[in-house]
Amino acid sequence: MSRIGKRPIVLPDGVKVQIGPAGLEFEGKKGKLRTPLHEGISAKAEGNQLTLSRVDDTKEHKALHGLCRALAQNAVLGVSQGFSKQLEIVGVGYKAKLEKDRLELALGYARPVVFEVPKDIEIVVEKPTLLTIRGIDKQRVGKVADEIKRFRKPDPYKLKGIRYVGERLIKKERKAGVTGA
């Protein structure tokens, strides 16, 4: 049996779940989220717990059992608490500025990089070099953070660029045959 799939999901106060034939719909203080429920996986709500079960022990159903449970758990956490990721910008002259729904990033290019902020995501510029990305959908928060990070990936030689707060980078040595500078 799937170790993750067999664990019940505890629903915090204020989170409601509706079980449909194609998926689960969660509603909480932060908003609404919908997660898919694959064929062969069924859900049952008892009190403040949600349990998922599968029809048989095939390899495919075992994998989908754990997946559906993990997606449901993320949705419960999202509608009750929300998710956030922090990015730091490292480099001389590198900075961020937020104007309405547009994030302008000065990253050493000829022109600033403009990023349109999606409606379901909130971006806060705490310092010109520190961004916080918040939302209720864990996948969307991670995707937006990755899109922003891709504008200037961390350089392995000087460690300049955009990275997650707490991300450990390994600095490379310069090439052995290079002299001068």
ABEGO torsion letter per residue (X at the ends): XBAAAABBBBBBBGBBBBBBAABBBBBBAAEBBBBBBBBGBBBBBBEABBBBBBABABAAAAAAAAAAAAAAAAAAAAAAAEBBBBBBBBEBGBBBBBBEABBBBBAGBABBBBBBBBAABBBBBABAABBBBBBABAAAAAAAAAAAAAABBBBAAAGBEBBBBGBBBBBBBBBAABBEX
